[in-house]
Amino acid sequence: MIDPWLLERLVCPATRTPLRYDDTAGELISDEARLAYPVRDGVPVLLIEAARPL
């Protein structure tokens, strides 16, 4: 789970748009970029190279 305070401040590095947290997959989703960023051990990995396309 991502802290709601932190989630409000995180943006997609590719588009600078807000991210949403997918609790089922444990990923941060950028709807604008159609990318899913992993969250490893509670730490968001906001590297475009680490994201997977949706």
BALUM-655422 format. One line per field, with one value per residue: residue number from 1; chain; x, y, z of N, C-alpha, C in turn. Coordinates in steps of 0.02 Angstrom, whole numbers, plus 50000, padded with zeros to 5 digits. Atoms other than C-alpha are relative to their C-alpha. Layout:
residues N
pos [NUM|...]
unit [A|...]
nu [X|...]
nv [Y|...]
nw [Z|...]
cau [X|...]
cav [Y|...]
caw [Z|...]
cu [X|...]
cv [Y|...]
cw [Z|...]
//
This chain:
residues 54
pos [1|2|3|4|5|6|7|8|9|10|11|12|13|14|15|16|17|18|19|20|21|22|23|24|25|26|27|28|29|30|31|32|33|34|35|36|37|38|39|40|41|42|43|44|45|46|47|48|49|50|51|52|53|54]
unit [A|A|A|A|A|A|A|A|A|A|A|A|A|A|A|A|A|A|A|A|A|A|A|A|A|A|A|A|A|A|A|A|A|A|A|A|A|A|A|A|A|A|A|A|A|A|A|A|A|A|A|A|A|A]
nu [50042|49965|50026|50041|49965|49949|50033|50023|49943|49964|50022|49966|49941|50005|50052|50011|50070|50008|50002|50048|49972|50038|49986|49998|49936|49945|49965|50025|50023|50006|50049|49980|49945|50015|49944|50008|49936|50000|49986|49960|49991|50032|49966|50016|49944|50026|49954|50036|49972|50026|50072|50023|50056|50067]
nv [49941|49937|49948|49953|49936|50007|50011|49935|49961|50036|49990|50041|49965|49990|49952|49954|50004|50041|50073|50034|50062|50061|50041|50070|50014|49969|49956|49933|49998|49937|50009|49957|50031|50071|50036|50022|49997|50048|49979|50054|49992|49938|49942|49994|49996|49956|49997|50019|50064|50053|50005|50046|49971|50028]
nw [50000|50004|49957|50040|50004|50052|50064|50025|50023|50053|50069|50050|50026|50072|50018|49943|49980|49939|50004|49955|49974|50011|49941|50020|50032|49963|50047|50011|50069|50036|50053|50056|50036|50007|49969|49930|49965|49944|49931|49971|49928|49980|50031|50070|50047|50052|50057|50061|50021|49956|50009|50051|50038|49987]
cau [50000|50059|50037|49894|49997|50138|50020|49949|50124|50188|50179|50226|50404|50355|50200|50203|50023|49955|49972|49845|49886|49825|49814|49786|49943|50044|50088|50071|49974|49994|49835|49904|50065|49985|50127|50131|50273|50322|50322|50460|50464|50348|50461|50394|50515|50478|50599|50528|50644|50568|50387|50288|50168|49982]
cav [50000|50175|50315|50427|50583|50519|50462|50638|50703|50569|50602|50502|50545|50533|50643|50734|50680|50602|50417|50298|50147|49976|49879|49712|49722|49827|49953|50138|50169|50314|50318|50457|50364|50190|50131|50034|50073|49938|49961|49858|49835|49986|50098|50163|50136|50285|50246|50242|50095|49996|50026|49901|49952|49928]
caw [50000|49959|50085|50021|50060|49949|49811|49796|49758|49638|49452|49298|49245|49062|49063|49231|49261|49423|49454|49529|49634|49578|49741|49654|49547|49669|49534|49502|49342|49222|49119|49010|48964|48973|49087|49251|49371|49497|49684|49764|49952|49969|49863|49697|49553|49441|49302|49126|49089|49235|49182|49085|48945|48975]
cu [50044|49965|49960|50033|50052|49968|49975|50057|50040|49970|50041|50060|49997|49953|49987|49926|49994|49998|49944|50031|49952|50019|50007|50068|50059|50042|49969|49986|49998|49952|50019|50055|49988|50059|49982|50070|49998|50011|50035|50016|49973|50030|49981|50063|49976|50052|49962|50023|49972|49925|49983|49941|49934|49966]
cv [50062|50050|50050|50069|49999|49993|50065|50040|49966|50014|49954|50038|50014|50057|50054|50004|49955|49925|49974|49933|49942|49951|49926|49982|50028|50045|50069|50007|50072|49988|50039|49966|49926|49958|49980|49998|49953|50035|49941|50014|50067|50062|50003|50007|50040|50013|49976|49932|49942|49989|49949|50032|49966|49983]
cw [50000|50046|49958|49992|49944|49931|49969|49968|49943|49932|49954|49974|49926|49982|50052|50020|50062|49985|50045|50020|49987|50055|49981|49971|50038|49957|50001|49926|49975|49943|49938|49957|49985|50023|50071|50031|50060|50066|50033|50073|50025|49969|49926|49957|49940|49946|49939|49976|50040|49991|49947|49964|50018|49934]
//
